[in-house]
Amino acid sequence: MSTRRAKRALRASSTTVRATTTDVGHNRILDTVRSTKGPRGLPATDDALRAFEPTELFETLFAASVLAQGGAYPVAYAGCALFALDPPCGLTVNEAVGRLRSEWDISLEEVVFYLAKQFGTAAVTEAAKQLQSSSLAHEEAVRLRTGRYWVDVYQSKASSA
């Protein structure tokens, strides 16, 4: 095997190991969130999640929290943990707000509160407005409008605190 091919194979195998390690981390995070014993168990879940890398926390919790509820993922508790732990967002504000369009459950305000805390209320509102100006399905438009509502609630709570 040539040196060049050997190096490519090594890079490919280390990428696979990193992906597998990341998958294991994501699964452990989801298992930790799934084990939450009701709303009163959230502080203990948050404490357990602090052992994970912030990047892994963001990737896992944000991805789960913008899904529809009722599936295999602990959507609501993922959103609560995301807001409480506040890991750095790995997306731009436009990308993050855009992820709310497809499945996000509009009753989970913690996801929007997290984005407002990360990017500021003005940036999240502006991103939602920009996305609303494009052609959207009715459900997507409702999600973005509701997201803007939750930004206003977050701003109101922050200014009264």
Backbone as CSV, one residue per row, in Angstrom:
resi,resn,N_x,N_y,N_z,CA_x,CA_y,CA_z,C_x,C_y,C_z
1,MET,0.857,-1.180,0.000,0.000,0.000,0.000,0.897,1.234,0.000
2,SER,0.558,2.195,-0.842,1.358,3.412,-0.904,1.165,4.221,0.372
3,THR,2.129,5.084,0.629,2.059,5.939,1.816,0.828,6.836,1.749
4,ARG,0.561,7.346,0.557,-0.594,8.236,0.389,-1.899,7.501,0.697
5,ARG,-2.033,6.282,0.181,-3.245,5.498,0.447,-3.351,5.126,1.918
6,ALA,-2.241,4.825,2.540,-2.235,4.475,3.963,-2.696,5.662,4.806
7,LYS,-2.218,6.846,4.449,-2.630,8.049,5.192,-4.130,8.293,5.022
8,ARG,-4.631,8.105,3.780,-6.073,8.279,3.541,-6.888,7.280,4.360
9,ALA,-6.431,6.046,4.398,-7.131,5.006,5.160,-7.120,5.327,6.643
10,LEU,-5.986,5.845,7.134,-5.891,6.210,8.550,-6.842,7.356,8.872
11,ARG,-6.868,8.360,7.990,-7.790,9.482,8.210,-9.226,8.997,8.213
12,ALA,-9.566,8.134,7.283,-10.936,7.605,7.198,-11.293,6.816,8.443
13,SER,-10.373,5.998,8.940,-10.683,5.206,10.132,-10.791,6.082,11.365
14,SER,-9.975,7.140,11.474,-10.084,8.012,12.641,-11.361,8.825,12.581
15,THR,-11.822,9.169,11.364,-13.111,9.852,11.223,-14.231,8.938,11.688
16,THR,-14.167,7.660,11.323,-15.178,6.696,11.750,-15.173,6.554,13.262
17,VAL,-13.986,6.495,13.866,-13.901,6.393,15.328,-14.497,7.624,15.973
18,ARG,-14.187,8.820,15.442,-14.752,10.048,15.997,-16.268,10.043,15.864
19,ALA,-16.787,9.632,14.718,-18.238,9.590,14.512,-18.876,8.615,15.481
20,THR,-18.251,7.460,15.673,-18.794,6.466,16.593,-18.772,6.998,18.023
21,THR,-17.670,7.640,18.403,-17.565,8.226,19.744,-18.636,9.294,19.938
22,THR,-18.843,10.106,18.914,-19.869,11.144,18.990,-21.247,10.518,19.119
23,ASP,-21.533,9.474,18.331,-22.823,8.794,18.422,-23.052,8.242,19.823
24,VAL,-22.009,7.654,20.410,-22.123,7.124,21.774,-22.431,8.261,22.736
25,GLY,-21.749,9.401,22.578,-22.012,10.558,23.438,-23.433,11.054,23.293
26,HIS,-23.897,11.156,22.041,-25.274,11.610,21.813,-26.272,10.644,22.455
27,ASN,-26.032,9.357,22.299,-26.933,8.364,22.897,-26.921,8.452,24.415
28,ARG,-25.754,8.672,24.997,-25.672,8.793,26.465,-26.412,10.047,26.938
29,ILE,-26.298,11.117,26.183,-27.030,12.344,26.540,-28.531,12.087,26.470
30,LEU,-28.983,11.472,25.382,-30.415,11.183,25.244,-30.901,10.237,26.337
31,ASP,-30.091,9.233,26.675,-30.466,8.314,27.754,-30.584,9.051,29.080
32,THR,-29.674,9.981,29.316,-29.721,10.776,30.556,-31.003,11.601,30.597
33,VAL,-31.340,12.235,29.484,-32.564,13.055,29.430,-33.797,12.168,29.567
34,ARG,-33.789,11.010,28.905,-34.930,10.080,29.004,-35.177,9.623,30.436
35,SER,-34.122,9.555,31.233,-34.256,9.043,32.597,-34.794,10.092,33.569
36,THR,-35.097,11.289,33.091,-35.625,12.351,33.945,-36.919,11.889,34.607
37,LYS,-36.974,12.037,35.899,-38.142,11.613,36.688,-39.132,12.770,36.836
38,GLY,-39.742,13.164,35.758,-40.733,14.230,35.792,-40.081,15.597,35.918
39,PRO,-40.886,16.649,35.897,-40.347,18.015,35.962,-39.457,18.265,37.184
40,ARG,-39.769,17.635,38.306,-38.937,17.831,39.505,-37.563,17.192,39.359
41,GLY,-37.420,16.283,38.412,-36.142,15.629,38.180,-35.212,16.398,37.249
42,LEU,-35.689,17.509,36.687,-34.866,18.272,35.741,-33.558,18.786,36.339
43,PRO,-33.537,19.313,37.569,-32.244,19.760,38.113,-31.210,18.633,38.195
44,ALA,-31.625,17.443,38.574,-30.689,16.307,38.628,-30.214,15.941,37.227
45,THR,-31.110,16.003,36.252,-30.726,15.730,34.863,-29.714,16.765,34.393
46,ASP,-29.978,18.028,34.677,-29.046,19.092,34.280,-27.671,18.855,34.901
47,ASP,-27.640,18.470,36.177,-26.356,18.182,36.844,-25.614,17.048,36.141
48,ALA,-26.321,15.995,35.780,-25.693,14.856,35.109,-25.187,15.252,33.720
49,LEU,-25.904,16.121,33.036,-25.518,16.516,31.685,-24.290,17.429,31.656
50,ARG,-23.992,18.063,32.765,-22.821,18.953,32.814,-21.513,18.203,32.579
51,ALA,-21.525,16.891,32.674,-20.318,16.084,32.444,-19.979,15.970,30.960
52,PHE,-20.885,16.350,30.072,-20.671,16.212,28.635,-20.076,17.496,28.050
53,GLU,-19.440,17.330,26.915,-18.861,18.470,26.193,-19.984,19.386,25.706
54,PRO,-19.795,20.706,25.794,-20.828,21.649,25.344,-21.252,21.444,23.892
55,THR,-20.313,21.120,23.005,-20.667,20.911,21.597,-21.616,19.729,21.451
56,GLU,-21.308,18.637,22.145,-22.181,17.458,22.097,-23.546,17.777,22.698
57,LEU,-23.551,18.536,23.781,-24.825,18.913,24.404,-25.675,19.707,23.416
58,PHE,-25.075,20.717,22.803,-25.846,21.511,21.861,-26.392,20.636,20.735
59,GLU,-25.498,19.889,20.083,-25.915,19.091,18.928,-27.056,18.143,19.273
60,THR,-26.957,17.499,20.410,-27.956,16.503,20.784,-29.239,17.153,21.280
61,LEU,-29.112,18.077,22.224,-30.307,18.674,22.831,-31.082,19.526,21.837
62,PHE,-30.387,20.309,21.023,-31.096,21.145,20.058,-31.796,20.281,19.013
63,ALA,-31.088,19.289,18.491,-31.694,18.405,17.480,-32.943,17.719,18.025
64,ALA,-32.893,17.274,19.269,-34.060,16.605,19.863,-35.173,17.592,20.164
65,SER,-34.825,18.788,20.605,-35.849,19.735,21.059,-36.643,20.379,19.935
66,VAL,-36.185,20.268,18.691,-36.952,20.841,17.582,-37.762,19.779,16.833
67,LEU,-37.816,18.573,17.392,-38.631,17.503,16.809,-40.059,17.565,17.361
68,ALA,-40.970,16.898,16.687,-42.342,16.792,17.183,-42.335,15.899,18.420
69,GLN,-43.188,16.204,19.366,-43.306,15.360,20.557,-44.061,14.078,20.204
70,GLY,-43.878,13.081,21.055,-44.604,11.833,20.872,-43.822,10.761,20.163
71,GLY,-42.607,11.062,19.739,-41.779,10.069,19.070,-40.838,9.411,20.065
72,ALA,-39.704,8.993,19.571,-38.733,8.257,20.385,-37.831,9.163,21.215
73,TYR,-37.912,10.476,21.016,-36.988,11.383,21.692,-37.663,12.141,22.830
74,PRO,-36.889,12.437,23.880,-37.420,13.202,25.025,-37.414,14.697,24.708
75,VAL,-38.289,15.103,23.832,-38.290,16.443,23.253,-38.417,17.541,24.307
76,ALA,-39.420,17.468,25.151,-39.662,18.533,26.120,-38.508,18.673,27.109
77,TYR,-38.044,17.569,27.657,-36.946,17.637,28.622,-35.649,18.066,27.945
78,ALA,-35.467,17.718,26.674,-34.283,18.172,25.932,-34.305,19.692,25.807
79,GLY,-35.473,20.259,25.515,-35.601,21.709,25.421,-35.335,22.401,26.746
80,CYS,-35.842,21.814,27.820,-35.604,22.386,29.155,-34.120,22.361,29.504
81,ALA,-33.463,21.240,29.212,-32.032,21.117,29.505,-31.218,22.062,28.630
82,LEU,-31.606,22.211,27.379,-30.913,23.123,26.473,-30.931,24.547,27.034
83,PHE,-32.100,24.990,27.470,-32.219,26.342,28.017,-31.455,26.474,29.331
84,ALA,-31.562,25.484,30.197,-30.911,25.561,31.510,-29.389,25.530,31.399
85,LEU,-28.861,24.671,30.535,-27.406,24.504,30.433,-26.763,25.531,29.502
86,ASP,-27.519,26.016,28.526,-27.083,27.087,27.634,-25.737,26.824,26.948
87,PRO,-25.567,25.634,26.310,-24.303,25.402,25.599,-24.213,26.331,24.390
88,PRO,-23.012,26.704,23.978,-22.884,27.583,22.807,-23.559,26.972,21.583
89,CYS,-24.299,27.789,20.873,-25.013,27.325,19.679,-24.023,27.145,18.538
90,GLY,-24.078,26.013,17.895,-23.184,25.707,16.790,-23.727,26.112,15.432
91,LEU,-24.795,26.879,15.422,-25.427,27.314,14.177,-25.502,28.835,14.152
92,THR,-25.722,29.392,12.985,-26.022,30.817,12.916,-27.450,31.023,13.408
93,VAL,-27.807,32.241,13.704,-29.168,32.516,14.160,-30.180,32.133,13.082
94,ASN,-29.866,32.404,11.820,-30.802,32.060,10.741,-30.963,30.555,10.603
95,GLU,-29.869,29.811,10.720,-29.960,28.350,10.646,-30.772,27.801,11.818
96,ALA,-30.495,28.316,13.007,-31.178,27.812,14.202,-32.678,28.108,14.147
97,VAL,-33.037,29.330,13.814,-34.462,29.687,13.716,-35.112,28.886,12.589
98,GLY,-34.391,28.662,11.520,-34.916,27.869,10.409,-35.274,26.454,10.826
99,ARG,-34.569,25.908,11.786,-34.845,24.539,12.255,-36.176,24.447,13.007
100,LEU,-36.720,25.584,13.422,-38.015,25.571,14.116,-39.171,25.299,13.162
101,ARG,-38.953,25.506,11.880,-40.057,25.460,10.908,-40.718,24.106,10.747
102,SER,-39.951,23.033,10.744,-40.544,21.774,10.291,-41.335,21.001,11.336
103,GLU,-40.785,20.757,12.511,-41.488,19.891,13.470,-41.621,20.469,14.872
104,TRP,-40.913,21.533,15.178,-40.880,22.068,16.538,-42.285,22.211,17.122
105,ASP,-42.451,21.719,18.332,-43.723,21.824,19.049,-43.805,23.225,19.642
106,ILE,-44.764,24.008,19.194,-44.838,25.421,19.573,-45.087,25.652,21.063
107,SER,-45.422,24.605,21.797,-45.622,24.778,23.241,-44.299,24.738,24.011
108,LEU,-43.188,24.423,23.332,-41.884,24.334,23.995,-41.130,25.656,23.871
109,GLU,-41.514,26.596,24.701,-40.913,27.928,24.633,-39.431,27.935,24.989
110,GLU,-38.965,26.925,25.727,-37.565,26.901,26.155,-36.598,26.921,24.974
111,VAL,-37.003,26.361,23.849,-36.134,26.347,22.670,-35.920,27.779,22.175
112,VAL,-36.985,28.535,22.084,-36.884,29.933,21.638,-36.191,30.770,22.708
113,PHE,-36.459,30.507,23.974,-35.772,31.228,25.050,-34.263,30.994,24.948
114,TYR,-33.869,29.762,24.653,-32.451,29.442,24.478,-31.861,30.280,23.341
115,LEU,-32.547,30.318,22.204,-32.041,31.088,21.072,-31.959,32.576,21.395
116,ALA,-32.954,33.090,22.113,-32.929,34.501,22.511,-31.765,34.782,23.455
117,LYS,-31.484,33.849,24.340,-30.359,34.008,25.263,-29.032,33.965,24.496
118,GLN,-28.945,33.107,23.484,-27.720,32.956,22.699,-27.466,34.138,21.758
119,PHE,-28.497,34.585,21.067,-28.319,35.551,19.984,-28.912,36.926,20.261
120,GLY,-29.747,37.033,21.279,-30.458,38.276,21.549,-31.829,38.245,20.893
121,THR,-32.761,38.928,21.506,-34.143,38.900,21.024,-34.290,39.531,19.646
122,ALA,-33.562,40.621,19.407,-33.682,41.310,18.109,-33.217,40.405,16.968
123,ALA,-32.126,39.696,17.158,-31.599,38.830,16.099,-32.542,37.669,15.808
124,VAL,-33.122,37.076,16.847,-34.045,35.954,16.641,-35.316,36.444,15.946
125,THR,-35.830,37.581,16.377,-37.023,38.155,15.746,-36.757,38.470,14.278
126,GLU,-35.608,39.067,13.996,-35.267,39.415,12.612,-35.125,38.166,11.744
127,ALA,-34.491,37.132,12.276,-34.347,35.883,11.514,-35.717,35.278,11.211
128,ALA,-36.613,35.302,12.191,-37.966,34.768,11.977,-38.712,35.596,10.928
129,LYS,-38.569,36.912,10.989,-39.218,37.781,9.988,-38.704,37.478,8.585
130,GLN,-37.383,37.331,8.456,-36.802,37.025,7.149,-37.339,35.701,6.605
131,LEU,-37.388,34.699,7.469,-37.895,33.400,7.038,-39.380,33.466,6.695
132,GLN,-40.132,34.275,7.429,-41.564,34.407,7.157,-41.828,35.090,5.824
133,SER,-40.870,35.865,5.341,-41.075,36.555,4.066,-40.922,35.611,2.871
134,SER,-40.387,34.421,3.104,-40.292,33.433,2.017,-41.584,32.619,1.976
135,SER,-41.760,31.866,0.908,-42.988,31.068,0.812,-42.874,29.858,1.738
136,LEU,-43.822,29.739,2.628,-43.819,28.685,3.646,-45.150,27.957,3.653
137,ALA,-45.101,26.717,4.101,-46.344,25.994,4.355,-47.019,26.657,5.563
138,HIS,-48.306,26.477,5.673,-49.064,27.103,6.764,-48.463,26.767,8.130
139,GLU,-48.140,25.486,8.360,-47.601,25.058,9.661,-46.266,25.729,9.966
140,GLU,-45.445,25.902,8.932,-44.145,26.560,9.121,-44.346,28.016,9.520
141,ALA,-45.269,28.691,8.859,-45.548,30.093,9.171,-46.062,30.229,10.601
142,VAL,-46.926,29.295,11.016,-47.451,29.323,12.388,-46.313,29.137,13.386
143,ARG,-45.403,28.221,13.113,-44.278,27.985,14.025,-43.415,29.237,14.165
144,LEU,-43.130,29.896,13.057,-42.302,31.102,13.119,-43.022,32.245,13.826
145,ARG,-44.308,32.405,13.579,-45.096,33.430,14.294,-45.093,33.144,15.789
146,THR,-45.268,31.888,16.138,-45.272,31.505,17.546,-43.887,31.708,18.159
147,GLY,-42.852,31.426,17.385,-41.498,31.688,17.854,-41.303,33.157,18.183
148,ARG,-41.819,34.028,17.347,-41.732,35.470,17.622,-42.517,35.830,18.879
149,TYR,-43.656,35.194,19.076,-44.421,35.411,20.308,-43.574,35.034,21.533
150,TRP,-42.915,33.856,21.480,-42.101,33.414,22.618,-40.908,34.337,22.844
151,VAL,-40.375,34.931,21.785,-39.290,35.912,21.945,-39.815,37.106,22.735
152,ASP,-41.025,37.565,22.404,-41.616,38.686,23.144,-41.832,38.337,24.607
153,VAL,-42.273,37.124,24.883,-42.460,36.679,26.275,-41.106,36.672,26.995
154,TYR,-40.099,36.128,26.339,-38.756,36.075,26.938,-38.269,37.491,27.252
155,GLN,-38.431,38.405,26.308,-37.994,39.778,26.483,-38.749,40.438,27.636
156,SER,-40.044,40.181,27.717,-40.861,40.736,28.793,-40.407,40.231,30.164
157,LYS,-40.122,38.917,30.237,-39.637,38.343,31.500,-38.275,38.911,31.878
158,ALA,-37.407,39.072,30.884,-36.062,39.566,31.145,-36.092,41.022,31.609
159,SER,-36.993,41.806,31.037,-37.036,43.234,31.430,-37.731,43.439,32.768
160,SER,-38.550,42.499,33.189,-39.229,42.646,34.493,-38.432,42.010,35.627
161,ALA,-37.358,41.316,35.299,-36.556,40.643,36.337,-35.555,41.589,36.978
